């Protein structure tokens, strides 16, 4: 049996071998060198050196030459091709080569971290933790998993293996998947070294049941050995489940020890978190006026991070204008806000002014993303606009809002469909309909049963506070986050410094930004929505070119003419002119929300009509039949299980071993069907000769216009290729089988279209989010993106977790009866979707769950008793087969 010391020696030797002298000498300095070696920076430096001189700058030339020399020295020690002819002045390495080398270097540095730690005397477990962190941070989760699996298989290094798996899975998968590895670790040194990931994962998975773990390590004093970042991350997780006593204990204990520590960033965050605990400044009572109704002014602080986007504060400026229109309305409460309101009131446009009702509103600052942690007074109304939600520490959302708030949901953007929990949906239904800033949010909310309509953005009304001068003296151009070049000053809309200013100071700053559009610059070039719309509102000429026109924020706000812009502005002005007087005069909740339903009825009907116009493409049945170039389609046989094996490029050599493992565990006859383009007839015959219960066949070739990926096409056409089958098992060639495939084939579909496992990846937790990502890939075709969102959401009544199609049992008869092939192929041909994305779009949540063990994806999860392990795109040795995709 290999001892832990022998394992350490082996990895130390491996680390030294990986870090060749040519690389090791410059590894610490190399990443900046590689980053500097991009063609873009070369060109910029060269241009700066030549500008105004007519010849090259000696200093710039020297820098470029040294960079090229350093890059080539580094590149020779890394795997992969290195381009010839890089002279550092006229020829730079391609961006692709630089990116490849940077990834290679990050991998080498991560392996070197293990070597360095062991060389300096660290024990093996903590050294593995450090190396694993480096690998995961560099994006090499597959490497981390492979090393973890190998170490876990040896009893002497099992804990080291489990911690690597936990580190990788915490980044990529459900929290519970990572905790399944962490919770089995006994080595306290490893747990302490990995406390930054271990304890947050425990709390994120177990909730309150994870707190006894913290109690035990507090009692033993083990938290004193944690890193400051481990304390911070654990406190964040405890904060999100409301374990404020545990948070206080962790934070204050560590702050008392940090006088001599240099990690000022962590100290800052710990101090900031303490301010959000009970008794902290954010829970101080907000100023109120006895007998007066409270009105919230939206601000942007929260426990995680405070906004540094001036565009947020411009939205609040726009909301203030709707209150200041009423000349008979007065304000009390927050001193900073009341003074600001007095100042802003002087600039209200004459044509927007109304005498309005006599009344007084008590102003309070309400955090958009953190109001549940405030001491909000009863009967506080506010306009709930903007981006919902910015999550708290990446773990939770501030919805439902504080129970004392009464929101007018107008100009809302739903950023994360994951925020739409059952509690959040019930809350939005209670206070709806929801006026949405963009059409994608309308579709998302309606897909989960929340009444919603398109209102457009509140910033279209910001001109209320910017009266037009008698003479327009604007001139010149300003560029706001503009990357296409041109004349004029350049500004960025995100400014970190605003996080340290007071709320009124930031509102003043936002007003000055809009004043530049209204009175200083004639033309605005921008990629920012909240430079575009406010500038248009105050009459500037705007060129709006966002990075991605199909971004979900822009549906209904991009490509609109002046009439459409004015319709948005007038609609918002009209609605708030009805509601705000009711609020100001003390009308009841029921009266106000009944009126809201009434005045939005036409918008709801218009949304019904507009959403119904969208359809998804569908291929013609005759064209699909022509795509299958053979009449020799498999016929079902009694008591024979039919299995289609997907074979990706590079997996041809894996097919034989995969089928042999199927044969070794099969309880009855089966047939394996392979795509003809990936495995030859001779290879199929050789495989079949080794089987006892199975046969191997090849499907006929298929082709379809505009669909180049034959593997995707074959899978889309399976219901047609097997026209008389009721069901079909689908498995990957990169599978390791240790259970009966016949058993899998007997799964009960119920009324669903297939049986599969839910996707365990964090990035695949929401079907609505997945479809939003698909729409974003449409690029400049923002109209097509909007149509896709409308049509794909139309039949939904709730969000769903996407399934993993790589191991599945297809209900072929059900798919044929619903015309699924036509729909899938239509999406693949016309919208260029992959087979997987097209399937998710059409099937949605209409699938049955198979047991988790039937599809264990090695890169994202593991199991102690797997039935099928899918090694696709994962480095792994088993038997004599190397999976290196």
N, C-alpha and C positions, 0 to 999 in steps of 0.2 A: 504493500500500500504506500502510495506517495505521501510523504509527510508534508506539513505546512512549510517547514524550512526548505525542503527540496523544491516545493512549488515556488517559494520566494526566489530561490536561486535561479530556477528556470526562467522566471519572468524578468529577473534582473539581467540575466544574460540576453534574453530576447530584447529588452529595452536598449541595451548597449549596441546590439546588432542593428536595431532600427535606426539609431541615431548615429549615422556615419560621421566621420570627422568633418567632411565637407559641409554637412548640414548643421551639426551640433555647434560649431563655432559661431554661426550667425543666426541660430534658431530664435533667440530672444529678440533679435532686431529684424527678423526677416518679414514678418507680416506687413509692417509699414512699407518695406521695400517692394513687396509684391503688389500692395495696393497702389503704390506710386507708379507701378509699371503699366498702368492702363493707358490705352491710346488716347483717351479723352484728356487725361492730365498732361501727357506728353505734349499734345497739341496746344493746350492752354499755356503751359510753361514756355513753350517755344514762341508762341505768339506774343506773350508778355515780354519775352526777351527781345523780340524784334521790333515791337511797337515803338514807333517814333525814332528809330535809329537807322532803319534801312539795312541793318545787318544783325546778325545774331549776337545775343548777349553772352559774354564769356562766362559769367556766373551761371546763367541758365544752362549753357552748353555743358559746363562742368558737372552740374547736378544731374542732367539727363544722362551723361556718359557714365557717371558713377552708379546711377540707378541701374542702367543696362548691364553694367559689369557685375553688380551685386546680384541682379536677377538671374543672369546666366550661371553664375557660380552656384546659386541656390538651386536653380532648375535642374542642373546636372545631377544633383543628389536626390531628386524626386522622380517618381514614376510618371510615365506619360511622355508624349512627344514634345520636343522643344523646337520652336521655329528657328530656322537659320536666318542670318542676315540682319539681326537686330543690332543696330549700331548706336542706339540710344538717342538718336537725333532725328533721323528721317523715318525710321522704321521702329515701331513699338510692337510688343507682343499683342496678340488679339485678346479681347476681353474674355473670350472663352478659355483661352490658355491660362490667362491669369487666374480666373476663377477656379479652374481645375487644380492649378498648382497651390492656390491658397487652401483648398480643401485638403490636398495631400499634406501640406505643411501642418495644418491644424491637427490632422490625424497623427503625424509623427510627434508633434509637441505633446499630444495627449499621452501617447505611449511613453514618451520621454519623462513625463511627470511621474509615472510609476517607477521608472529606473532611478530618477533623481531622489524620490522619497526613500526608496530602499537603500540607496547609497548613503543617505544621510542618517540612516538608523531607524527610520520609521518601521513599525511592525507591518506585516503584510496586509492585514485587513484595512487599516486606515489609508495605506498607500493605494490600495485598489479603489477606495472611495474617491480619492483625489483624481486618479486617472479616469475613472468612470465619469466624474463630473466634467472633466475636460473633453472627453469624447462626446458626451451628450450635448454640451454647449456648442461644440463644433458641428453638430448635426449628424454625427456618426452613431446613431442609435442602433443600427444593425450590427456594427462591430461590438458595441457594448453588450447587446443581447447574446451574440455568439460567444464572447468570452465568458459572460455570466453563465450560460448554459453549460459550458465545458467545466467551469469551476464548480458549479453546483452539483455536477455528477460525481464529484469526488468528496467523500465524507470529510476529509481534512480541510477542504476549501469550500465547503457547502455554503457557509454564511457569506463568504466573500462573493460567491456567485449570486446569491440571493440579493445582496445589496446592489450589485450591478444591474440585475433585472429590475429591481424596484426603481432605481434611478432612471432607467430607460422608460419603463412603463409609466412612471409619474409624468413624464414629458408628453407621452403619446396617447395614453389610454385612459379608461375610466379609473378614478381613484381606487376603486375596490381591487382592480387588477394589480396595481402596484402594492397595495397593502397586503394582498395575499402572499407576496414575497417578503415584505418587511416584517410582518408579524411572526414569521418563523425563525428570525435571526436571534441567536442567544448571545453572541459575542458583544459584550457591553462596549468595548473599544470601537467596534464597527458602528454600533448604534450611536455613540456619541459623535463619531466622525461624520455620520450621515444624519445627524439630528435635524439639519436644515430641511431635509426631505422627509425623514421618517415620521416626525411628530405632526407636521401639517397634514401628511397623508392619512395618518391615523384619525385625526379630528375630522378631516373632510369626508372620510369614509364612515366613521362610527358616530359622528356627532357628539352628543353629551356622553355617550358610552366610552368615548376616547379620553375623557378628562381624567379618569383615575390613573392613566399612564403618566399624566403630568403631575398628579399629586404624589405618586411614588418617587419620581425623579427629583421633585422639589424636596421631599423629606430626606432623601439620601444626599442631597447637595450636588447631584450629578449635573444639574443645569449650569453650575459654575464652570463646568468644562466645555460647555457648548460655545460655538462661535457666536459673535454678536448677530450675525445674519440668521443663524438658527433660531435665536430668541425672537428676532423680528418676524420671521416667517411663521413661527408657531403662534405668536401673539396675534398675527393677522387672521389665521384660521380660527383661533379661539374667539376673536372679536366677532367674526361673521356668524357664529352660533350663539352670540350673546353671553359668552362666559367671561363677563367683565372682571370678576374677581381674579380669575386665573390670568387674564391679560395684565391687570395691575401688578400682580405678584411678579410676573416675568419681567415686565418693563421696568418697574422701579428697582428691582434687585439688580438688573443689569446696568441701569443708569448709574447706580451707586458705585459700580465697579469700573466705570469707563473714563475716569478722569485722565488717565495716562494713555488711553487707547487713541489711535489715530483715525479710526473709521468715523469721520465726522458725518458722512452721509447716513449711516445707520443710526448714529446718535440723534441726528435731526429727525428721522422718521419715528424713532421711539418716543421722543419728546412730543412730536405731533400726535401720535396715537394717544398719548396720555391726555391730551386736550379733548379727545372725543369720548373719554370715559365719563361715567356719572360723576358730577362735580367739576368736570372740565369746562373750559370756556364756551364750548359749543352747546352745552346744556344749561347755560345761564338763561334765566327767564327773559323773554323778549319784551320790550316796552309796550305797554298797552294803555289805552285811555278808557276809563270806566264808561260803560254804556255805548261805546262806539264799535262798529263792525270793523274787523281786521281785514287788511288786504295785503297779500304777499307780493313782494317784488323778487323776481327769480334771480338767484345767485348760483355760484358754481363751485362751492366747496364740498368736500366729502372726505371720509376717513382715508380713502386710498390716495387720491391725488387731486389737487386743485387745478382747474382749467387754466391754461395759458393762452387760450385762443380768444383774440379780441372779437372775433365773430360772434361768440356767445354773448358778450356784453352789448354788442350792437343789437342783438335780438331783444335784450332787456330794454334798451333805449327805445326801440320801436313799441314795446308794450307800454312803457310809461306815457308815450304820446296819447294813447287811448284814454288814459285817466285825465290828463291835463287839458283835454279838449273842453271839459265841462267847467265853465267859469264859476258856477255856484258850488262847486265841490271843493272842500278844504281837506287838509291832511295833517295828521298828528302822528306821534309815535317816534320811531327811530330818528334821532336828531340829524344824523348824516343824510338820511334819505329825505327828510322834510326840507332841509336846506337846499338839497339838490333839486327837489321838485320846484321850489320857489324860483330857482335860477332858470330851470328849463322852461317853466311856464311862460316866461317872457318871450320865448321864440316860437310859440305855437302859431301855425299858419292861420290867418284870419278866416279863410274859407272853411277851415275845419272846426272852428270854435262853435260851441253851443252853450247857451245859458245853462241848460240841464237842470237836474234836481238839486235842491239844497240838501247838503249832507256833509258828513265828515267821515273819512276813512282813516283808520289807524294803520300806519305802514310798518310792516315787519319784513325782515330779510328771510327768504325761504330758500333753502338749498335744493336745487333740482335733484341731485343724486344722493343727498344725505339727510333729507328732512326727517326721516324716521328717528334720527338721533338728536333732533332738536326738541326744545320745550315750546312747541307751537301752541299758542293760545287757542281757545275754542272759537269756533265760527270764523275761521280764517279762509277767505276766498282768494283765488289767484288764477291767472291764466297759465295753464300748464303747457308750455310750448317747448319746441326744440328736440334735441337728440335724447331719446330714451332707449336704453339706459347706458351710462358709463358704469361698468360693474365696480364693485367694491373689492379691492385686492384680488380681482380676477375670479371671485368665488360666489358673490351674491349680488342681488339687485335691490334697489330701493323702491320696490313696489310690492304690495299696495303702499301708497304714500301714508304719511302721518294721519292718524284717524281724525285729527282736528281740522284737517285741510278739506276745502271744498273746491275741487279743480274744475276749471273750464278747459276741456281738452281740445285745444285748437292749435294747428300748425305743429303737430306731433310727428316726429320721425322715429320709427321703430328700428333701432340698429340691430339688435340681437333677438331673433325670434325665440331664442332660449329663455328670454325673460318672461315669456308668456306662460307662466305656470298656471295651474287651475285657480289659485288665489288671485293672481294678477288679472286673469281673464274675467273672473267674477267682478273684480273691482272696476275694470274698464266698462263692463256692461252696465254696472250700476250708475256710472256717471256719463255714459255715452249718450248719443253717438260721438265718436272720436273724429275731430277734424284733423286730417293728416296733411303734413307738409308735402308729401310726395305720393304718387300713385302706388308704388310698391308697398308702402305701409298700409294703404287701403286694402290691397289684395291680401296681405299677410294677416291683418286683423280679421277680415271677413272669413279667412280660411279657418280661423279658430272660433268663429261665432260671435265676434265683437262687431256691433254696427259701426260703420266707418264711412267717411266721405272725403273727397279731396278739397282741402281748403287753400292749399298753397302756403307760402312762407310769410310769417309775420313781418319780416324785414321789408316787404314791398310797401308797407305803410309807414316806414321810418321818416318819410318826408313831412309828416305832421309837425315835426320839431325843426324843420329847416325851410323857412319861408324863402321864396325866390327873391333875389335882390332886384332892384329897379333896372339895373343893367348887369348883364352876365359878363363878368370879366375873367372867366376861367380861361386858362391856356395851358398848353403842354400836356404831357402824358405821364402817368404814374403806373408802375408795374408792381402788382401785388402777387407774390409767389408765381411769377411768370418766367418760363424757361426758354421761350423762343427768341429772346433777344429783342433789340430795338432801343430807341432812345427814351430817356426819362429816368427819374430816380426809381430805385428798387426797394421794396419793403416786404417784410414777412409778417403774416398775420398772427403767427404764434410767437409770443414774447415771454420767455421764462420769468422775466422780472415782474410781470403783473401778478405772479403768485404771492409776492410780498407786499402788494399794495392793498389798501382798504377797498371795500366794495364801492363806495362812492367815487374813490379815485379812479378805479377801473371804468366806471360809467362815464366819468369825465373824459378819460382817454378814448373810449369808444366814440363818444360824441365828436371829439376832435377828428377822428378818422373819417367819419361820415361828412363832417364839415369840409374836409379837403375835397371830397367828391362834389359837394354842393357848391363850393365857392372858389376852389383853387385850381383843380385840374379839369381840363375839358374832356380828357379821354382816359379810360381805365383799361389796362390790359391785365387779366387775372385768370387764374385757375381755381379761384376760391368762390364758392357759392355765396358766402356772406360778404364778399366784396362786390360780386356781380349784381345781386338783387338790390342792396342798399344804394349802390351807385346809380343803377337804373331808376330807382325810386326818386332820387333827387335830381334827375335829369342829365346825368353824365352819359357820354357815349362809351359803351362798354363792348369789349371783345372778350368773350368768355370761352376759354379753351381748357377744360379740365383734363387731367391725365387720362381719365376713362369716362367717356360720355355715357356709358351704360352703368355707371356706378348707381347703386340703389338709391342714393340720396337725391338724384336728379330727375326722376320720372315726373313729367309734367312741369318742370322748371327749366328745362333746357330746350332751345329751339323754339321758344314761344315769341309771338309778335307782340306789338304794343297793346292791341286789343285784348289779347289773352292775359298779358301782364296786368292791365287795368281791371280786368274782371276778377282776378285774384285779390287785388288791393281793395276793390269796392266790396267784394263779398265779405272780407274780414272786417272792414270798417262798419258795414251794415249790421253784421251779427253782434259785434261788441257794442254798438250804439243801442241795441235793444237790451242786452243783458246787464251792462255796467250800471245804468240807472236803477234797475231793479235791485242789484246788489247794494248800491249806495244808499238806497232808501229802506233797507232792512227787510226786503221781501223774504218769504220763507224758502227753504230748500226746495220743497215740492213745486212752488210756483216758478222758481228760477229754472229748475231742470225740466219742467213741463214746457216752459217757453223755449228752452233750448231744443227740445225734440221738435217742437212746432216750426221753428225758424230754420231748421236744417233738413226738413222733410223734402224740399225740392232738390237739395244737393244729394240726399240719399237716393232719390229716384234717378237723378242724372248719373250717379255712380253705378246703379243697377244696369242702366242702359249701356253705359260705356264699357263696363267690364264684360258684358255679354257679347260684345262684338269680336272678342278674341277667340281664335281657334288654333289648335296644334295641327301641323301638317300630317297627312296620312298618305301612304303609298297605295297605288292601285294594285288590286289583287292579281290582275293579269300580268303586270310587270314583275311582281314577286314570283309568280309561277315560272316566268321566263328566266329568272335568275338561277333557278335550280336546274342545272344542265344534265339531269339524268332522270330517267323514269324508274331506276332501280333503287327505290327507297326502302329502308328497313321495314319489315312487317313484324308485328309483335308475335311472340311465341309464348305459349302457356308456361308458367312457372320459370320464366327466364327474366332476369333483371337486366335492363338495358342501361348502360352507363356511357355518357359522353365525357371524354377527357379533354380539357382545354390544354393546349400546348403553346406557350409563348416562345418567342424567339430566344434561342439559347438553351431551351429545355428539352431538346430532342433526345439527348443522352439520358435523361431522367425517366423517360417513358417506361422502359423495360423494367427497371427496378420498382417503380410505382405499381405497375400491373402485377408483378410477382408478389408484392406485399398484399395486394387485394386478393389474389388467388389463395394466399396462405391462410386467410381468415374467412373466406367465403363459405357459407353453409349450403349454397345451392348454385345452380347454373347461372351464368351471367354472360353478357356480351359487352365488350369495350369497343366503343366507336371513336375513331380518331379523325381529325381534320386531314384531308388528303394532302394539303400543301405543306405539312410539317413532318410527316412520317411516311417513308416510302413503303410500297407494297412488300418488298423483300424484308424490310425491318419488321413489319407487322407479322409476317409469316414466322420469322425467327422467334418473336416474342410468344406467339401462340403455341409453338412447339414445346414451350417450357411450362404450359399451364395444364392444370388437372381438371378444372371445372369451367373454364372460360374460353371464349373465342375472341378474336380481335378482327375488327373490320374497319374500313376506311370510308368515310362519306365522300360522295361525289363532289367535284369542284363546283364552286358557286361564284357568281360575279354580279355586280350591280353598279349601275352608273353612279359615279361620284362617291363611292364608298371603297376606299383603297385598302382598309384594314380587313383582310379576309377572315382573321380570327374573330373579330367583332361581328362580321357579317354572318358567319356560320352560326354563332350563338343566337343572333337575332332570328335566324330562319329555322331554328330547331323544331318549332311546332309544325312547320311545313315539311321539313326533311323527315320527320317521323309522323306522317299524316294520320296514322291509325292507332297511335299510342295514346294511352291516357296519362302516363307519367314517364319521367325520364330523370335519372340521377346525373348530376353534373359535378365533376371533381377535377382538381388541378393535377397536372403532371408532376408538379413539385410537391406532391403529397406523400406523407409517410403514414401508411394505413396499418392499424392494429385492431380493427374491429370488422364486423360482418357488413359488407356493403348491401347485402340482401335485407338486413334489418333496417338500414337507413331508408331503403326504397319503400318501405311499408308505412312511412310516416303519414299521419292523418292531416289532410289539407283543410277539412271543414269547407267553408265557402271561399277560401282564399285562392290566389293564383299560383302560389308556390310555397315551399317550406325552406327556410334558411335561418341563419343566426343573425341577430342584430349586429351591426358594425360596432366594434368596441373602441374605435379610435375617437379621441376627443373631437377631432375635426369633422366627425360624421355623426354627431349626436342629434342633429335636427334636419329633417327633410326639407323644411322651409328654408333653412340656411343654405343647404346644398343647392336648391333651385335658385336662390338668390345669387350664389356664386356662379352658377351656370349662366344666368342672365348677364352678369357682369363681364363674362368673357365675350360678349357680342361687340365690345369695343365701340366704334363709331355708330353702329346701328342701334342707337338708343330706342328707336321706335320698335324694332324687332325684339329688343330686350323686354320692353314693356308688354308687348303682345305675349311673349313667352310666359312672363310672370302671371299675367291675367289668366291665360288659358291653363297653365299648369296648376294654379291654385283653385280653379273654378269648382272642381268636384270635391274639395276637401272640407271636412268638418272639424279637423284637429290636426295638430302637428304629428309627425311620426319619426321614429328612429330608422334611418336607412338600414337595409339589410346588406349582408356580405354575399354576393352572388357566386363566389368561387367554389363553394360547396353548397349545393342546393338540390332540391327535388322539385321539378317543374310539373305543374298541373297543365299538361299540354292540351287536354280537351277544353279546360276552362279558358286557356289563353286563346285557342282558336275561336271559341264562341264569342269572345269579346273583341275579336279582330286585333289582338295585341301585336301581331307581327307587322301589320300595316302601319300601326302607330309608331312602333319602335323604328322600323326602317325609314318611315317618313322623317322622324327626328334626326336620324343619323345622316340621311341624304341632304335634307334641306337646311338643317340647323347645325350640321357637323358635330352632333353630340356623339360621345363614345357610347358603346353598347351599355355599359354600366350606368352611365348618367341617364340614358334614354329609358332604361328599365326602371330606375328609381322614380323618374318622372311619371311614368304611366302606372306602375304598380303601387307606388306610394306605400301606405301601411297595410296593404292587403296581402299580407304574408303570414304564415304560421311559423312559430319559433321551433327550431330543432334544438336538441340538447347542446349545450356549449361544447361538450367534448367532441362533437362531430366536426368542428371547424376551429381548431386552435391555431391562430395566426402567430407564428413564432416571433415576429418582430414586435408584436403589440400585446402578447399575453402568453401565459403558459398554464399547464395543467398537470396534476399529478397522475391522472388517468386518462390521457387523450385517446380518442378513437381515430381521429385524423389530425395530423399536424401538417399545416400548410407552410412550406418553407419558401414560397415564391418571394423573390427579391430579398432573400436572406442568406447570408453566408453560413454554411453548416456542413459538418461532416457526419454522415451516417452510412454505415457499410463502406462501400468503396465509391460512394457518390459524393461529389462536391457541388453544392449549390451556391453559386457565386453571383447571382443576379442582384 
